[in-house]
Amino acid sequence: MGAHANTSAAAPSACSLRNTLENARVPLDDSFQRDPNGRSERIIYWAFMILILGLFVAAYVENTSPRKLSVPFFLFSWMVLVAIHEFGHALMAWIVGWGVHRIVVGFGKPVFRFQIRGVPVEFCVFPISGYVEPHQKDLVAPRFKDALIYAAGPGIEIVIAFVLATIVGFTTMFTRTDHLGILFIQSFAVAALAGAILNLIPMPIQANGGWIANDGLGIIQSLRRSDADYRKSFDPNS
């Protein structure tokens, strides 16, 4: 999961990485926009989905204990939460008055595309990560808005986990059970918290041949950027 799509061809040395992360936005390589024209990619995608389904079936057949389903429940929840996480970034961008160039869920070649409010949305072969490319539309508190957009992804996951715990009860949430519904809710909440925590630990990640900040590092990076950086990257005509 991720937020902004700032990439650079910097080498992963401490000095170059620091320079990369402190740079203004750098446009993405558009290679990921290629049509999903490979039959093999579709086969890999469906094989991945069948594998997840197989884990559900195998876990239940091998041992009728419903607790065996917690792992496939977790994996399924993670994939759903990737989409929710990325749409959280986009939603916050719209709330603060900024735009969104595109939303990408997963990595690899796109499997299908559609648009929301004129924004291209892509679901790719492996739905286990993603990113949103926001578009700065003003110079009003840009650092604060940028940080909010970064925080919105893990933030919505934390909210989901809290809401689920409130619905079923905090005691029930931490109690072992064989109830399939409760097991699914527990797995979904754990996946949400795991995703939020992993994204809030400040670290750079490699994407499209460059380095980008994850959500935690992005929040710090946004708050440390100068107003001059935002003025430099702001294009009122775009």
N, C-alpha and C positions, 0 to 999 in steps of 0.2 A: 504494500500500500504506500501511497505517496501523495505529494501535493503539487508543488510547482515543478514545471518542466524546464529548469535552467540547466543546460548542459554545456560542457566544454571539452576539448580534446586534451586537457591537462593530464600529465602523468601523475600517478598516485604518490608522488613524494610529498613530504610535509609542507614544503614551501609552495610548490605549484598548486597543491590541493587547497591551501589557504587562499592563494590568489584567486583560484577558480571560484571558491565559495563566496568571496567578497566582491566578485564582479557583478555588474548589472546583468539583466536578463540576456541570455544568448539564445537565438531561435533554435528550435529543434531541427534535427535532420528529419526531412519528410519521408524517409524511406519506409517508415511504418505505415504510410498511407497506401502502400501497394495493395491492389485488389487481392482478396483471398482466393487466388487462382490455382493454388496447389491442392490437388486431391489428397496428397499425403498429409497436409495440415489438418484437413477435415477428418481424416482417418484417425490422426493422433488425438484430436479433440474428442471425438466420440469414444475412442478407446479409453481416454482418461475418465470420461463420464461413466462408461460401463464399469471401469475399475472401482469407482466410488460406489456404484450400485452393488457391485459384487461384494464389496466389503460389508455392506449392510446385510446381504443375504448370508454370506459365509459366517459372519459373526453370530447371526441368529441360529443358523442350522447347527453349527459346531457346538454351541452351548445355548440352550434356550433361555439363559439368563439375559434379560433385557439390558443389563449393565454392559454387556459386550458391544452394544450399539453406540456407546458414548464416543468412541473414536471416530467412526464414520459420521456420526452426528456432528462432531467437532469439525471435521473436514468440510462437510457440506455447509455448515454455518460460516466457516471461514470464507468460502467462495461467495456466499450471499453478502457477507459483511464487506467484502472488497468493494462491491458495487455501492453499498450504502455509504461506506467511507468516502469514496470518490465523489458521490453526489452531495455529501456533506460539505466538501470543499467548494463545489460549484454553487450550492445553495447560499453559503456564506458570502461568496463573491457577489452574487446577485443582491443579497441583503445590504451589503455595504456600498452598493452602487457601482461595482466594477463589473466587467464582462467576463465571459469565458470563451476561449477560442475552441477548445475541444476537451472531451472527456474520454479517457481510455481506461477500460477495465480489462485487466489481464495483460499478458505479454505474448509475443509471437505475432503471426499474421492475423488480421481481423477475420472473424467468423461471420459476423453480421454488423450492420450499421443502421442507425436511424438518427433523427434529430429531435432535440428538445429546445424549444424557443429559438430555433435556428442554429443551435449549437450541435456540431457533429458529435455523436456518441459511438464509440467502437467497443465491441466485446471481442476479445482476442482468444487465441487457442487455449491458453492456460490462465484461467481466472483466479490467480492467486496473488496478484499485485496490480498496481495501476497508477495513474496520475491524472491530474487536471492541469490544464494550462490556462491560468487566469489572464485577464486583460485589464491593465490599469487604465481607468477612465478619468481620474481627477488627481489633484495634488492635496486633497484634504485629508490630513492625518494618514498619509500613506503607510507609514511604518506600522501603525496600530491596525489598519485594515489588512495589511499583508500578514501580520502575525495572526490575526483572527482567522484568516482563510486557512493558514497552515494548521491552526489549532482545531478547526471545525471537524476535520476527519476523525482524529482520535476522540475528540469531544463528543461526537454523536454516538460513538461506540460506548463510551462511559455512560452516557445518558441511557442508552438501550439496556445495558447491564443493570443499571440502577432501577429502571422501570420494571424490568422482568423480576428482579429481586423483590420489589415492592408488591407486585401482583401476586406472586406465589408465597411471599413471606421470606424474610431473611433466614429464618431457622430452616425452612424447607429447602432453600437454595443450597445450604451446606450440609444437608442430610442425605445419606446414601439411600437410594430408592430403586425399585424395579418398575415404577410407573413410567411408561414410555413418554408421556407428555411432559412430565417433570424432568426426565432425563434429557429430552431435547432442549427444554428451556435452560437447564443447567449447562449443557454443552454450548448452547448459543451464547449464554452470558460469559462463560469462560473464554470462548473464542473472541468475543468482543473486547473483554479486558486484556487478553493477551495481545491482540492487535493494537489496542491503544497504547499499552505499555511499550511494546517494541517500537512503535512509531514515535513515541515521545523521548526515547533514549537518543540524545543528539549524536548523529553519525552521518557521514557522507555515504551515498550509495552510487553504484555505477549503472548507467543507463544510456543506451544509444551511443556507446563509445565515449561517453563523457561522465562527469561527476555531477550529481545533484545532491542537494541537502534533503534529508528526510524531514518529517514534520517537526521533530524536536529541535534539530539544528536549524531548520528554516525559521522557527519562531525567534530563536536567538539572533540569527543572521538578520532578520527583518528589523528587529528592534535596534540593532547596532548600525544599520545602514544610515547614511546621512540623507538629508532632504535633497542634497545635490544629486545623489545617485538616482533618486526617484524622478527628479526633474529631467535627468539625462535620458532615462528610459521611457519617459512619458511622451506619447505622440498624440496630440489632441485631434489629429485628422484621421487616426486609425479607427 
